[in-house]
């Protein structure tokens, strides 16, 4: 089941979105030509280091700030469309709440603002494991509790698109595990989940598709599998190492790592590599896949971009 | 819209600022009335005071309604409005509620709650005053002959109506300052400055008229300061004549001052909405 519009419009679509702060010589391009789509039933990760433009992009998608260029569409409609915007639940800046109200009263205020009676308040409090502390004033909450209340607020009106800015911030290991289960559950219900994060290990486990953003620009958008495949490499332990490296360098990118070679090549190329090494009179002690994490791929891409 | 107002009321009804700057009216009046009743119960009965004319008694009973238009009353209203309108910037909560509703509704809800809370507080304080006067009549000086419920209600209705415009005017400018400065403190400072300028306006007019008489007269007629004072004095029966020089005075009708002041209020409210509609909320 998917929450996309019958006409096929995705839950979230960004078209050449850009934002420039300031004017003239002092102008700063925070987001530049970002285009992506998020569909119902998927968890989409928006990755980037601090200051990459993730939060600015999210704010434009929620209508909090106005884009300098491009469009943000929700369910095929402009972000200024109130009906479309009301189908979105969001958590921005780790959940900002009225500090003088309790967690439950904050959700009541939000429910009223959204125009419903808040019948789901207790259910969402239970879902984020905050029911016991719901009476306490938010100013006494820990960062993790505020984060969980933020997720509860995002889910309050049973939205079709959930936009979360760094949802795992401040959560302990158990909290992160719960968050992972929660987000996958939302996607399983057909909802679209768009989350920004710099916790790449988490994104790798939760997301179906990811986009890597750096210095305001989208470097790559792909499924997590495609991303990981792109970084496929083999780890080879051979002697003499220099001779092995020299033999391979002509055909494959080779990198020396702690007494071994990391060769950027697919598994199917392994026999050719073995033959090359044998021809070069190198002894092979070990050859196996060198699984790259999303983190390594991300670092490589952002480093290349900097270069 | 009703839900937006309910949300705003839920948010603010128990806030410390509401207790200190709005609910303070009925609370303070309750304490004063209770104190006077206790004092009346224990004081030695001496020579009774001469009977007060009914009209004077009724007029004195409406004194409370002069508070919101007085400088201290305006400071309280401005302080409360600073929290209502600028608080969201300090709490960083606009981003929590903006996606849920049209921006103009969020500002309109703040207007309704600010005016509604103040009206409720002042009406409650007024009722407590009247009940206190009625209870006090059993302790000595009775209610003068000729004071009827209908006359009391009419006088209080009029006093309340006259107090409304200064309240709305104060809300309008405090709201505008809050959206422009995005700061509670800056809003309070600007609102206090506005009240001070209003108080000094007759002197400023006299001073400026020596150098630029035509411009000064225009400013007095166009800016809201004279008109607010004029409406206050019209509430007591006659308009305000503001001398600007030996042969120059400004004296305007109630209707003209009402129209000019309404124009300023509408302009401030519209500017607040327009600015907020285009504001980036980071």
Interface residues (C-beta under 8 A of the other chain):
Chain A: X59 X62 X63 X64 X65 X66 X82 X85 X86 X88 X90 X92 X93 X95 X96 X97 X98 X99 X100 X101 X105 X108 X109 X110 X111 X112 X113 X114 X115 X116 X153 X157
Chain B: X3 X4 X6 X7 X10 X11 X14 X15 X16 X91 X92 X93 X94 X95 X96 X97 X98 X99 X100 X101 X102 X106 X278 X280 X281 X282
